[in-house]
């Protein structure tokens, strides 16, 4: 993880902790939506026997 990613993650966590539980659930739902929308399975190399 790059330094920039760590900074963004830390900032996101800090802001998330200030929200009410209902708002935290909305954030979680949105993150799960984005993860599903942009999910790209890793290409597994073909097994050759």
PDBQT receptor file of N, H, CA, C and O in Angstrom, charges set to zero:
ATOM      1  N   UNK A   1       0.850  -1.177   0.000  1.00  0.00    +0.000 N 
ATOM      2  CA  UNK A   1       0.000   0.000   0.000  1.00  0.00    +0.000 C 
ATOM      3  C   UNK A   1       0.894   1.236   0.000  1.00  0.00    +0.000 C 
ATOM      4  O   UNK A   1       1.864   1.316   0.754  1.00  0.00    +0.000 OA
ATOM      5  N   UNK A   2       0.555   2.192  -0.849  1.00  0.00    +0.000 N 
ATOM      6  H   UNK A   2      -0.233   2.127  -1.462  1.00  0.00    +0.000 HD
ATOM      7  CA  UNK A   2       1.373   3.396  -0.930  1.00  0.00    +0.000 C 
ATOM      8  C   UNK A   2       1.053   4.341   0.218  1.00  0.00    +0.000 C 
ATOM      9  O   UNK A   2       0.047   4.185   0.911  1.00  0.00    +0.000 OA
ATOM     10  N   UNK A   3       1.921   5.319   0.405  1.00  0.00    +0.000 N 
ATOM     11  H   UNK A   3       2.738   5.446  -0.157  1.00  0.00    +0.000 HD
ATOM     12  CA  UNK A   3       1.709   6.309   1.466  1.00  0.00    +0.000 C 
ATOM     13  C   UNK A   3       0.408   7.068   1.234  1.00  0.00    +0.000 C 
ATOM     14  O   UNK A   3      -0.313   7.376   2.183  1.00  0.00    +0.000 OA
ATOM     15  N   UNK A   4       0.109   7.368  -0.025  1.00  0.00    +0.000 N 
ATOM     16  H   UNK A   4       0.694   7.117  -0.795  1.00  0.00    +0.000 HD
ATOM     17  CA  UNK A   4      -1.129   8.091  -0.335  1.00  0.00    +0.000 C 
ATOM     18  C   UNK A   4      -2.350   7.249   0.032  1.00  0.00    +0.000 C 
ATOM     19  O   UNK A   4      -3.330   7.775   0.561  1.00  0.00    +0.000 OA
ATOM     20  N   UNK A   5      -2.295   5.951  -0.246  1.00  0.00    +0.000 N 
ATOM     21  H   UNK A   5      -1.499   5.524  -0.676  1.00  0.00    +0.000 HD
ATOM     22  CA  UNK A   5      -3.412   5.070   0.088  1.00  0.00    +0.000 C 
ATOM     23  C   UNK A   5      -3.604   4.989   1.594  1.00  0.00    +0.000 C 
ATOM     24  O   UNK A   5      -4.735   4.950   2.077  1.00  0.00    +0.000 OA
ATOM     25  N   UNK A   6      -2.503   4.965   2.337  1.00  0.00    +0.000 N 
ATOM     26  H   UNK A   6      -1.583   4.997   1.944  1.00  0.00    +0.000 HD
ATOM     27  CA  UNK A   6      -2.588   4.927   3.793  1.00  0.00    +0.000 C 
ATOM     28  C   UNK A   6      -3.221   6.212   4.306  1.00  0.00    +0.000 C 
ATOM     29  O   UNK A   6      -4.057   6.173   5.209  1.00  0.00    +0.000 OA
ATOM     30  N   UNK A   7      -2.827   7.360   3.735  1.00  0.00    +0.000 N 
ATOM     31  H   UNK A   7      -2.148   7.392   3.002  1.00  0.00    +0.000 HD
ATOM     32  CA  UNK A   7      -3.406   8.644   4.145  1.00  0.00    +0.000 C 
ATOM     33  C   UNK A   7      -4.904   8.679   3.879  1.00  0.00    +0.000 C 
ATOM     34  O   UNK A   7      -5.674   9.133   4.725  1.00  0.00    +0.000 OA
ATOM     35  N   UNK A   8      -5.319   8.208   2.719  1.00  0.00    +0.000 N 
ATOM     36  H   UNK A   8      -4.693   7.840   2.032  1.00  0.00    +0.000 HD
ATOM     37  CA  UNK A   8      -6.746   8.201   2.377  1.00  0.00    +0.000 C 
ATOM     38  C   UNK A   8      -7.495   7.259   3.303  1.00  0.00    +0.000 C 
ATOM     39  O   UNK A   8      -8.573   7.598   3.792  1.00  0.00    +0.000 OA
ATOM     40  N   UNK A   9      -6.937   6.081   3.550  1.00  0.00    +0.000 N 
ATOM     41  H   UNK A   9      -6.061   5.805   3.154  1.00  0.00    +0.000 HD
ATOM     42  CA  UNK A   9      -7.580   5.117   4.435  1.00  0.00    +0.000 C 
ATOM     43  C   UNK A   9      -7.723   5.683   5.843  1.00  0.00    +0.000 C 
ATOM     44  O   UNK A   9      -8.777   5.544   6.462  1.00  0.00    +0.000 OA
ATOM     45  N   UNK A  10      -6.678   6.315   6.349  1.00  0.00    +0.000 N 
ATOM     46  H   UNK A  10      -5.821   6.428   5.846  1.00  0.00    +0.000 HD
ATOM     47  CA  UNK A  10      -6.729   6.907   7.693  1.00  0.00    +0.000 C 
ATOM     48  C   UNK A  10      -7.765   8.017   7.768  1.00  0.00    +0.000 C 
ATOM     49  O   UNK A  10      -8.511   8.113   8.743  1.00  0.00    +0.000 OA
ATOM     50  N   UNK A  11      -7.811   8.848   6.748  1.00  0.00    +0.000 N 
ATOM     51  H   UNK A  11      -7.205   8.771   5.956  1.00  0.00    +0.000 HD
ATOM     52  CA  UNK A  11      -8.787   9.949   6.726  1.00  0.00    +0.000 C 
ATOM     53  C   UNK A  11     -10.202   9.395   6.647  1.00  0.00    +0.000 C 
ATOM     54  O   UNK A  11     -11.104   9.891   7.322  1.00  0.00    +0.000 OA
ATOM     55  N   UNK A  12     -10.398   8.378   5.834  1.00  0.00    +0.000 N 
ATOM     56  H   UNK A  12      -9.666   7.975   5.285  1.00  0.00    +0.000 HD
ATOM     57  CA  UNK A  12     -11.716   7.772   5.701  1.00  0.00    +0.000 C 
ATOM     58  C   UNK A  12     -12.179   7.169   7.023  1.00  0.00    +0.000 C 
ATOM     59  O   UNK A  12     -13.330   7.351   7.419  1.00  0.00    +0.000 OA
ATOM     60  N   UNK A  13     -11.297   6.460   7.701  1.00  0.00    +0.000 N 
ATOM     61  H   UNK A  13     -10.361   6.312   7.380  1.00  0.00    +0.000 HD
ATOM     62  CA  UNK A  13     -11.644   5.849   8.987  1.00  0.00    +0.000 C 
ATOM     63  C   UNK A  13     -11.976   6.921  10.019  1.00  0.00    +0.000 C 
ATOM     64  O   UNK A  13     -12.942   6.787  10.771  1.00  0.00    +0.000 OA
ATOM     65  N   UNK A  14     -11.179   7.979  10.054  1.00  0.00    +0.000 N 
ATOM     66  H   UNK A  14     -10.395   8.088   9.444  1.00  0.00    +0.000 HD
ATOM     67  CA  UNK A  14     -11.424   9.058  11.027  1.00  0.00    +0.000 C 
ATOM     68  C   UNK A  14     -12.791   9.696  10.794  1.00  0.00    +0.000 C 
ATOM     69  O   UNK A  14     -13.526   9.956  11.747  1.00  0.00    +0.000 OA
ATOM     70  N   UNK A  15     -13.130   9.945   9.548  1.00  0.00    +0.000 N 
ATOM     71  H   UNK A  15     -12.533   9.734   8.774  1.00  0.00    +0.000 HD
ATOM     72  CA  UNK A  15     -14.432  10.553   9.241  1.00  0.00    +0.000 C 
ATOM     73  C   UNK A  15     -15.572   9.581   9.509  1.00  0.00    +0.000 C 
ATOM     74  O   UNK A  15     -16.633   9.979   9.992  1.00  0.00    +0.000 OA
ATOM     75  N   UNK A  16     -15.355   8.314   9.198  1.00  0.00    +0.000 N 
ATOM     76  H   UNK A  16     -14.493   7.991   8.806  1.00  0.00    +0.000 HD
ATOM     77  CA  UNK A  16     -16.374   7.300   9.419  1.00  0.00    +0.000 C 
ATOM     78  C   UNK A  16     -16.719   7.184  10.899  1.00  0.00    +0.000 C 
ATOM     79  O   UNK A  16     -17.881   6.995  11.260  1.00  0.00    +0.000 OA
ATOM     80  N   UNK A  17     -15.711   7.299  11.747  1.00  0.00    +0.000 N 
ATOM     81  H   UNK A  17     -14.767   7.453  11.454  1.00  0.00    +0.000 HD
ATOM     82  CA  UNK A  17     -15.927   7.167  13.192  1.00  0.00    +0.000 C 
ATOM     83  C   UNK A  17     -16.763   8.310  13.764  1.00  0.00    +0.000 C 
ATOM     84  O   UNK A  17     -17.311   8.184  14.859  1.00  0.00    +0.000 OA
ATOM     85  N   UNK A  18     -16.866   9.415  13.040  1.00  0.00    +0.000 N 
ATOM     86  H   UNK A  18     -16.421   9.517  12.151  1.00  0.00    +0.000 HD
ATOM     87  CA  UNK A  18     -17.670  10.543  13.534  1.00  0.00    +0.000 C 
ATOM     88  C   UNK A  18     -19.146  10.410  13.170  1.00  0.00    +0.000 C 
ATOM     89  O   UNK A  18     -19.976  11.173  13.665  1.00  0.00    +0.000 OA
ATOM     90  N   UNK A  19     -19.478   9.448  12.311  1.00  0.00    +0.000 N 
ATOM     91  H   UNK A  19     -18.804   8.829  11.909  1.00  0.00    +0.000 HD
ATOM     92  CA  UNK A  19     -20.857   9.292  11.857  1.00  0.00    +0.000 C 
ATOM     93  C   UNK A  19     -21.660   8.433  12.817  1.00  0.00    +0.000 C 
ATOM     94  O   UNK A  19     -21.120   7.610  13.556  1.00  0.00    +0.000 OA
ATOM     95  N   UNK A  20     -22.958   8.648  12.783  1.00  0.00    +0.000 N 
ATOM     96  H   UNK A  20     -23.397   9.317  12.182  1.00  0.00    +0.000 HD
ATOM     97  CA  UNK A  20     -23.876   7.809  13.553  1.00  0.00    +0.000 C 
ATOM     98  C   UNK A  20     -23.882   6.403  12.946  1.00  0.00    +0.000 C 
ATOM     99  O   UNK A  20     -23.572   6.238  11.766  1.00  0.00    +0.000 OA
ATOM    100  N   UNK A  21     -24.235   5.390  13.747  1.00  0.00    +0.000 N 
ATOM    101  H   UNK A  21     -24.487   5.525  14.705  1.00  0.00    +0.000 HD
ATOM    102  CA  UNK A  21     -24.235   4.018  13.232  1.00  0.00    +0.000 C 
ATOM    103  C   UNK A  21     -25.062   3.838  11.954  1.00  0.00    +0.000 C 
ATOM    104  O   UNK A  21     -24.672   3.074  11.072  1.00  0.00    +0.000 OA
ATOM    105  N   UNK A  22     -26.186   4.526  11.848  1.00  0.00    +0.000 N 
ATOM    106  H   UNK A  22     -26.503   5.147  12.564  1.00  0.00    +0.000 HD
ATOM    107  CA  UNK A  22     -27.016   4.407  10.648  1.00  0.00    +0.000 C 
ATOM    108  C   UNK A  22     -26.281   4.939   9.426  1.00  0.00    +0.000 C 
ATOM    109  O   UNK A  22     -26.366   4.361   8.343  1.00  0.00    +0.000 OA
ATOM    110  N   UNK A  23     -25.561   6.039   9.601  1.00  0.00    +0.000 N 
ATOM    111  H   UNK A  23     -25.492   6.509  10.480  1.00  0.00    +0.000 HD
ATOM    112  CA  UNK A  23     -24.785   6.600   8.494  1.00  0.00    +0.000 C 
ATOM    113  C   UNK A  23     -23.601   5.707   8.156  1.00  0.00    +0.000 C 
ATOM    114  O   UNK A  23     -23.251   5.565   6.984  1.00  0.00    +0.000 OA
ATOM    115  N   UNK A  24     -22.981   5.105   9.160  1.00  0.00    +0.000 N 
ATOM    116  H   UNK A  24     -23.265   5.220  10.112  1.00  0.00    +0.000 HD
ATOM    117  CA  UNK A  24     -21.888   4.165   8.912  1.00  0.00    +0.000 C 
ATOM    118  C   UNK A  24     -22.386   2.985   8.084  1.00  0.00    +0.000 C 
ATOM    119  O   UNK A  24     -21.677   2.506   7.200  1.00  0.00    +0.000 OA
ATOM    120  N   UNK A  25     -23.599   2.515   8.363  1.00  0.00    +0.000 N 
ATOM    121  H   UNK A  25     -24.175   2.904   9.082  1.00  0.00    +0.000 HD
ATOM    122  CA  UNK A  25     -24.167   1.410   7.597  1.00  0.00    +0.000 C 
ATOM    123  C   UNK A  25     -24.385   1.825   6.147  1.00  0.00    +0.000 C 
ATOM    124  O   UNK A  25     -24.167   1.030   5.233  1.00  0.00    +0.000 OA
ATOM    125  N   UNK A  26     -24.818   3.077   5.932  1.00  0.00    +0.000 N 
ATOM    126  H   UNK A  26     -24.996   3.723   6.674  1.00  0.00    +0.000 HD
ATOM    127  CA  UNK A  26     -25.006   3.562   4.563  1.00  0.00    +0.000 C 
ATOM    128  C   UNK A  26     -23.677   3.603   3.817  1.00  0.00    +0.000 C 
ATOM    129  O   UNK A  26     -23.611   3.258   2.637  1.00  0.00    +0.000 OA
ATOM    130  N   UNK A  27     -22.627   4.023   4.500  1.00  0.00    +0.000 N 
ATOM    131  H   UNK A  27     -22.680   4.304   5.459  1.00  0.00    +0.000 HD
ATOM    132  CA  UNK A  27     -21.296   4.054   3.885  1.00  0.00    +0.000 C 
ATOM    133  C   UNK A  27     -20.858   2.631   3.532  1.00  0.00    +0.000 C 
ATOM    134  O   UNK A  27     -20.347   2.386   2.440  1.00  0.00    +0.000 OA
ATOM    135  N   UNK A  28     -21.059   1.711   4.452  1.00  0.00    +0.000 N 
ATOM    136  H   UNK A  28     -21.474   1.911   5.339  1.00  0.00    +0.000 HD
ATOM    137  CA  UNK A  28     -20.693   0.316   4.203  1.00  0.00    +0.000 C 
ATOM    138  C   UNK A  28     -21.465  -0.242   3.006  1.00  0.00    +0.000 C 
ATOM    139  O   UNK A  28     -20.889  -0.912   2.149  1.00  0.00    +0.000 OA
ATOM    140  N   UNK A  29     -22.754   0.035   2.951  1.00  0.00    +0.000 N 
ATOM    141  H   UNK A  29     -23.222   0.579   3.647  1.00  0.00    +0.000 HD
ATOM    142  CA  UNK A  29     -23.567  -0.432   1.828  1.00  0.00    +0.000 C 
ATOM    143  C   UNK A  29     -23.033   0.126   0.508  1.00  0.00    +0.000 C 
ATOM    144  O   UNK A  29     -22.956  -0.594  -0.487  1.00  0.00    +0.000 OA
ATOM    145  N   UNK A  30     -22.665   1.405   0.503  1.00  0.00    +0.000 N 
ATOM    146  H   UNK A  30     -22.727   1.990   1.312  1.00  0.00    +0.000 HD
ATOM    147  CA  UNK A  30     -22.157   2.035  -0.715  1.00  0.00    +0.000 C 
ATOM    148  C   UNK A  30     -20.811   1.441  -1.126  1.00  0.00    +0.000 C 
ATOM    149  O   UNK A  30     -20.573   1.200  -2.309  1.00  0.00    +0.000 OA
ATOM    150  N   UNK A  31     -19.940   1.207  -0.162  1.00  0.00    +0.000 N 
ATOM    151  H   UNK A  31     -20.133   1.403   0.800  1.00  0.00    +0.000 HD
ATOM    152  CA  UNK A  31     -18.634   0.615  -0.459  1.00  0.00    +0.000 C 
ATOM    153  C   UNK A  31     -18.810  -0.788  -1.029  1.00  0.00    +0.000 C 
ATOM    154  O   UNK A  31     -18.124  -1.170  -1.976  1.00  0.00    +0.000 OA
ATOM    155  N   UNK A  32     -19.729  -1.552  -0.450  1.00  0.00    +0.000 N 
ATOM    156  H   UNK A  32     -20.286  -1.242   0.320  1.00  0.00    +0.000 HD
ATOM    157  CA  UNK A  32     -19.995  -2.888  -0.969  1.00  0.00    +0.000 C 
ATOM    158  C   UNK A  32     -20.560  -2.827  -2.383  1.00  0.00    +0.000 C 
ATOM    159  O   UNK A  32     -20.221  -3.659  -3.225  1.00  0.00    +0.000 OA
ATOM    160  N   UNK A  33     -21.421  -1.846  -2.647  1.00  0.00    +0.000 N 
ATOM    161  H   UNK A  33     -21.696  -1.170  -1.963  1.00  0.00    +0.000 HD
ATOM    162  CA  UNK A  33     -21.953  -1.638  -3.995  1.00  0.00    +0.000 C 
ATOM    163  C   UNK A  33     -20.821  -1.349  -4.973  1.00  0.00    +0.000 C 
ATOM    164  O   UNK A  33     -20.768  -1.939  -6.052  1.00  0.00    +0.000 OA
ATOM    165  N   UNK A  34     -19.922  -0.451  -4.606  1.00  0.00    +0.000 N 
ATOM    166  H   UNK A  34     -19.965   0.028  -3.729  1.00  0.00    +0.000 HD
ATOM    167  CA  UNK A  34     -18.798  -0.119  -5.489  1.00  0.00    +0.000 C 
ATOM    168  C   UNK A  34     -17.891  -1.318  -5.710  1.00  0.00    +0.000 C 
ATOM    169  O   UNK A  34     -17.432  -1.558  -6.827  1.00  0.00    +0.000 OA
ATOM    170  N   UNK A  35     -17.634  -2.067  -4.652  1.00  0.00    +0.000 N 
ATOM    171  H   UNK A  35     -18.008  -1.872  -3.745  1.00  0.00    +0.000 HD
ATOM    172  CA  UNK A  35     -16.775  -3.238  -4.777  1.00  0.00    +0.000 C 
ATOM    173  C   UNK A  35     -17.381  -4.252  -5.741  1.00  0.00    +0.000 C 
ATOM    174  O   UNK A  35     -16.670  -4.862  -6.540  1.00  0.00    +0.000 OA
ATOM    175  N   UNK A  36     -18.681  -4.424  -5.663  1.00  0.00    +0.000 N 
ATOM    176  H   UNK A  36     -19.258  -3.929  -5.014  1.00  0.00    +0.000 HD
ATOM    177  CA  UNK A  36     -19.341  -5.369  -6.553  1.00  0.00    +0.000 C 
ATOM    178  C   UNK A  36     -19.386  -4.830  -7.981  1.00  0.00    +0.000 C 
ATOM    179  O   UNK A  36     -19.187  -5.579  -8.937  1.00  0.00    +0.000 OA
ATOM    180  N   UNK A  37     -19.645  -3.546  -8.122  1.00  0.00    +0.000 N 
ATOM    181  H   UNK A  37     -19.806  -2.937  -7.345  1.00  0.00    +0.000 HD
ATOM    182  CA  UNK A  37     -19.748  -2.936  -9.452  1.00  0.00    +0.000 C 
ATOM    183  C   UNK A  37     -18.422  -3.004 -10.209  1.00  0.00    +0.000 C 
ATOM    184  O   UNK A  37     -18.403  -3.254 -11.414  1.00  0.00    +0.000 OA
ATOM    185  N   UNK A  38     -17.336  -2.784  -9.513  1.00  0.00    +0.000 N 
ATOM    186  H   UNK A  38     -17.351  -2.581  -8.534  1.00  0.00    +0.000 HD
ATOM    187  CA  UNK A  38     -16.029  -2.714 -10.165  1.00  0.00    +0.000 C 
ATOM    188  C   UNK A  38     -15.178  -3.961  -9.957  1.00  0.00    +0.000 C 
ATOM    189  O   UNK A  38     -13.992  -3.968 -10.284  1.00  0.00    +0.000 OA
ATOM    190  N   UNK A  39     -15.784  -5.018  -9.413  1.00  0.00    +0.000 N 
ATOM    191  H   UNK A  39     -16.748  -5.013  -9.147  1.00  0.00    +0.000 HD
ATOM    192  CA  UNK A  39     -15.046  -6.254  -9.154  1.00  0.00    +0.000 C 
ATOM    193  C   UNK A  39     -14.524  -6.830 -10.464  1.00  0.00    +0.000 C 
ATOM    194  O   UNK A  39     -15.270  -7.018 -11.425  1.00  0.00    +0.000 OA
ATOM    195  N   UNK A  40     -13.242  -7.101 -10.474  1.00  0.00    +0.000 N 
ATOM    196  H   UNK A  40     -12.636  -6.948  -9.693  1.00  0.00    +0.000 HD
ATOM    197  CA  UNK A  40     -12.619  -7.754 -11.613  1.00  0.00    +0.000 C 
ATOM    198  C   UNK A  40     -11.794  -8.901 -11.068  1.00  0.00    +0.000 C 
ATOM    199  O   UNK A  40     -10.747  -8.688 -10.457  1.00  0.00    +0.000 OA
ATOM    200  N   UNK A  41     -12.268 -10.123 -11.289  1.00  0.00    +0.000 N 
ATOM    201  H   UNK A  41     -13.119 -10.296 -11.786  1.00  0.00    +0.000 HD
ATOM    202  CA  UNK A  41     -11.502 -11.251 -10.755  1.00  0.00    +0.000 C 
ATOM    203  C   UNK A  41     -10.113 -11.291 -11.372  1.00  0.00    +0.000 C 
ATOM    204  O   UNK A  41      -9.921 -10.980 -12.547  1.00  0.00    +0.000 OA
ATOM    205  N   UNK A  42      -9.155 -11.681 -10.547  1.00  0.00    +0.000 N 
ATOM    206  H   UNK A  42      -9.311 -11.934  -9.592  1.00  0.00    +0.000 HD
ATOM    207  CA  UNK A  42      -7.789 -11.790 -11.041  1.00  0.00    +0.000 C 
ATOM    208  C   UNK A  42      -7.724 -12.910 -12.060  1.00  0.00    +0.000 C 
ATOM    209  O   UNK A  42      -8.360 -13.953 -11.911  1.00  0.00    +0.000 OA
ATOM    210  N   UNK A  43      -6.958 -12.676 -13.074  1.00  0.00    +0.000 N 
ATOM    211  H   UNK A  43      -6.441 -11.828 -13.195  1.00  0.00    +0.000 HD
ATOM    212  CA  UNK A  43      -6.790 -13.697 -14.093  1.00  0.00    +0.000 C 
ATOM    213  C   UNK A  43      -5.902 -14.809 -13.529  1.00  0.00    +0.000 C 
ATOM    214  O   UNK A  43      -4.750 -14.579 -13.161  1.00  0.00    +0.000 OA
ATOM    215  N   UNK A  44      -6.453 -15.992 -13.470  1.00  0.00    +0.000 N 
ATOM    216  H   UNK A  44      -7.389 -16.179 -13.768  1.00  0.00    +0.000 HD
ATOM    217  CA  UNK A  44      -5.686 -17.132 -12.989  1.00  0.00    +0.000 C 
ATOM    218  C   UNK A  44      -5.006 -17.778 -14.194  1.00  0.00    +0.000 C 
ATOM    219  O   UNK A  44      -5.659 -18.044 -15.203  1.00  0.00    +0.000 OA
ATOM    220  N   UNK A  45      -3.730 -18.025 -14.099  1.00  0.00    +0.000 N 
ATOM    221  H   UNK A  45      -3.200 -17.809 -13.279  1.00  0.00    +0.000 HD
ATOM    222  CA  UNK A  45      -3.058 -18.688 -15.221  1.00  0.00    +0.000 C 
ATOM    223  C   UNK A  45      -3.630 -20.101 -15.408  1.00  0.00    +0.000 C 
ATOM    224  O   UNK A  45      -3.977 -20.785 -14.445  1.00  0.00    +0.000 OA
ATOM    225  N   UNK A  46      -3.713 -20.503 -16.647  1.00  0.00    +0.000 N 
ATOM    226  H   UNK A  46      -3.431 -19.948 -17.429  1.00  0.00    +0.000 HD
ATOM    227  CA  UNK A  46      -4.223 -21.835 -16.946  1.00  0.00    +0.000 C 
ATOM    228  C   UNK A  46      -3.276 -22.893 -16.404  1.00  0.00    +0.000 C 
ATOM    229  O   UNK A  46      -2.055 -22.774 -16.509  1.00  0.00    +0.000 OA
ATOM    230  N   UNK A  47      -3.855 -23.909 -15.835  1.00  0.00    +0.000 N 
ATOM    231  H   UNK A  47      -4.846 -24.006 -15.751  1.00  0.00    +0.000 HD
ATOM    232  CA  UNK A  47      -3.025 -25.032 -15.365  1.00  0.00    +0.000 C 
ATOM    233  C   UNK A  47      -2.804 -25.955 -16.551  1.00  0.00    +0.000 C 
ATOM    234  O   UNK A  47      -3.744 -26.339 -17.247  1.00  0.00    +0.000 OA
ATOM    235  N   UNK A  48      -1.575 -26.292 -16.761  1.00  0.00    +0.000 N 
ATOM    236  H   UNK A  48      -0.811 -25.981 -16.195  1.00  0.00    +0.000 HD
ATOM    237  CA  UNK A  48      -1.263 -27.219 -17.839  1.00  0.00    +0.000 C 
ATOM    238  C   UNK A  48      -0.717 -28.497 -17.232  1.00  0.00    +0.000 C 
ATOM    239  O   UNK A  48       0.178 -28.479 -16.387  1.00  0.00    +0.000 OA
ATOM    240  N   UNK A  49      -1.263 -29.571 -17.673  1.00  0.00    +0.000 N 
ATOM    241  H   UNK A  49      -1.989 -29.586 -18.359  1.00  0.00    +0.000 HD
ATOM    242  CA  UNK A  49      -0.861 -30.860 -17.137  1.00  0.00    +0.000 C 
ATOM    243  C   UNK A  49      -0.026 -31.614 -18.136  1.00  0.00    +0.000 C 
ATOM    244  O   UNK A  49       0.408 -32.733 -17.859  1.00  0.00    +0.000 OA
TER     245      UNK A  49
